[in-house]
């Protein structure tokens, strides 16, 4: 099959239950036990769950009190992000032995472009296997990998043989792989979108592929074009070794709902301090301040204001957040407040043009 695609061999590496696995590695008592990182306390939310806990249905972003109902023997530990960052740096150092084209998505996952690599190995599958073996030997943790012609397919594939496995989708297998894929497995299709697709008779990639671009645009807005192309294996996004941060935020969930704006202002001061600290640590500043409010009924509201200059100072961030807080009367008591800075001075005005080449998709994977 001849298509207009860049010649790329992409690996997506995803550490297995990373935060929980680090805790189990550091504390032998926790090995083999259902574990949740974070989520303790009355209003806690889980950051990560071990595979032993996942068997009971416990997962990240779940409320801790619900997790305990699913798994009464669940053990909660406080997150230790300094330790996770330390381990993450060791893992990434291994990546750079193979290629400089590494795009971290978070502490526990990254894309690697190994089309041309430092080892001179033409097989992306063998490189992924070697990287996973080194991570286990040198760091003590397991990782899973997906290998294919673009970032989207590689990311989907990395979830296939978890934990401690890998899957390669060869160029000639791309179309059949995507056609058979459950729509819920498509990266970028969330729970709400999946339900909407189900209602419209879209259950697999093949169902999605049968919809026209006009239909997808009409029913799914800006995302319609994205769905149209990815189901055909078309995604020209490069692995970007220097990902540009587009926003920086901090938020707090409260143990008791707040109904007084005086108490909210006190909390906002701490949040603004944290945002300012993170901005200065990253040597960035932003123009757009956004206040995030989650009410006791779980409805979410955001209010934004763009300033004429870049800011990183606590006092200006706090004053702007105050203005946004008083901008509109609260509709309910509040369980979460957050502040984010976007429109950062790291953003570039123009992206370089994507060069692609028409190739016969038959080269060693």
Secondary structure, DSSP 8 states (H G I E B T S, - for coil): -EEE-----EEEEEETTHHHHHHHHH-GGGTTS-EEEE--STT-BEEEE-HHHHTTT--TT-BHHHHHHH-TT-EEE---HHHHHHHHHHHHHHHTTT-S-EEEEETTEEEEE-SS-TT----HHHHHHHHHHHIIIIIS--EEEEEESSHHHHHHHHTTT-SS-EEE--GGGHHHHHHHSBGGGSTT--HHHHHHHHHTT--BHHHHHTS-HHHHHHHHTTHHHHHHHHTTT-------SS----EEEEEEEEEEEE--HHHHHHHHHHHHHHHHHHHHHTT--EEEEEEEEEETT--EEEEEEEEEEEE--HHHHHHHHHHHHHTS--SS-EEEEEEEEEEETT--S--------EEES----
